[in-house]
Amino acid sequence: MLTAFQISDKTDKDRIEVEELNKSLQLDRREIKNYLEYLSDKNLIILSTIGGPYLYGHVELTSDGIKRAKLIQKKRN
């Protein structure tokens, strides 16, 4: 979640390339797919494009996702 937040420049305006996201996370194909679907089910991201090596091409943070990422970041500081 925080990695996506950083890649998106902390906004919900940018699509996040799943391949770029997974370079930091280093999950296998099934793990990243399940993780993204979980975040989507929680309304924290939108699965905006399908395709590519990880099934989903791009995701976008929702406003709830931005709020959650900020809360997590605040707790870590």
N, C-alpha and C positions, 0 to 999 in steps of 0.2 A: 504494500500500500504506500509506504513512504517513498519507495523507489519510483513508483508511478507519479507520485506527487512532485518529486524533484524533477523528473524528466518533463513533466507538463508545465514547468515554470510556475507551479503552485496555482494553476488556474484550471477551470473546466472548459476552456476554449480550444485546447489542443488535443489532437488525436495522439495517442501514444502507440508507437510501433511495438508490437508484442515481441518481436525478435530482439529489439534493443532492450526492452524491459528484461527479457530472460537472460541477456548477457550478464546482468548484475545478479540475478537470482540463481542462475545455473540449475534450473529444474529440468527434468526430462519432459518429453512431450505430454505425457499423461498428467503429470503433476501440474504443469502450467495450465493445461486445459481445465482441470478440476478446480484449481485455485481461482482462475478467472470466472468460471461459472458460479463458484461460491460467492465471490464478490458481487457478481451481477445479481444473484438471487437476493443478496442483502441490500440491493439498490445503491451500491457504492461505486460501481462502474457501469458503463454501457458497452456492450460488445458491438462495436460500430462496423467492422468489416470482417468477412470470413475469407480465409485462404492463407496460404503460406505454410511454413514448416510446423507451426504450432496450432493449426486449425483456425485460430483467429488472427487476423492481420493487424487490427488496431482496436484499441479500447479508449474510452474517454471517462474521466472522473465525473461523477455526478456532484451536485452541490453537497449532498450528504457525504460523499466520499472525501471531498475537500475538508469538510468539518471534522470528519473522523481522523484524517491524516494530521490535521493541525492539533487535534487533541492528543494523539499519540506522540507527536513531536514535542508538544509542551510537557508531557509526562516524562519524556526521556531527558529533557534539559533540566 
